[in-house]
Amino acid sequence: MLIGIAPWLAIFVIFYFLMIRPQQQRVKQHQAAIASVKKGDEVITGGGIRGKVTKVGDEEAEVEIAQGVKIRVIKSTISQVLSPNTKPAND
């Protein structure tokens, strides 16, 4: 019986280390980045809108996407927080 279970156990262990564990680490990094969002950070939302954070609340952030145009977004929809000294790849 142990010989019949061993391949399935090996497949699960390999699956865990190649798929599940890296995904859990990415989720933790993303949650930490969202939790540390502060005024002045540049962010990209899930919809692809890029802007600068002007106000941060518990669940929402206010993002300025153009001069004088501010939108409120749910913090969990922020997909990426850009560091202030990041330059575009083509510059």
N, C-alpha and C positions, 0 to 999 in steps of 0.2 A: 504494500500500500504506500509506503514511503517513497518508493521508486516512482510511482504514478503521480505523486504530489510534488516531487522535487522539481520537475521542469516548470510547472505552473508557478511555484514559489520563485524560481530563478527569473522567470519572465516578469513577475510582479516587481521584484527587487530592481531589475534593470529598468523597467518602466518608471519606477519611482525616482531613481537617480537621474534618468535622462529627461523626464517630462514633468513630473509633479513637483519635485524639489526646486528646480530652477524657476518655475512659475510662481511658487510661493515666495521666493526671494524677490522676484520682480514686483510682486504685489506689495510686499513690505516696503521696498524702496519707493514705490509710487505713493503709498500712503504717507510715508515720512516726508516726501517732497511736498505733497499737498498740505500736510499739517504745518510745514514751515514756511508757507507762502506769506510774504509780508508786502507792505506798501513799497512800490517801486520795482518789484520783480516783473519780468516779462514772462507771459504765459501763453500757451497755445491751448485752446479749448478742444473738446472732442469734435466739434464741427469745423475745426481748422481756422478759427478766428484767432489772430495774434494781437495781443495788446499788453498794456502796462497796468498793473494792479494799482488802484487808487485808494481802495478801502477794503478791509477784510473783516468779516464777521465770523460767527461760529459755523454757519452752514453756507454762507454766500460770500462772494467777493465781487467788488465792483471793478470792472476792467474798462480802461479807456482805449478804444480801438482807433479813434481818430481825434484830432483836436476838438474838444468840446463834445464828443460823442462817447457816452459811457453806458455800459450795459451791466446788468447784474447776472452773474452765473453761479450755479451751484458748484461748490468747491470740488465735488466728486467728478464733475464733468471736465475738469482741467486735466488735459492729457500729458502736458509737459511743462516744466518750469525751467526757463532759460536763465543761465547766470548772466549778470549784467555785462560781463566783458566778453561774451561770446560774439564772434563775428560771423557773418554769412560765409558759406563755403566758397563763393565766387569772388570774394574781395581779396 
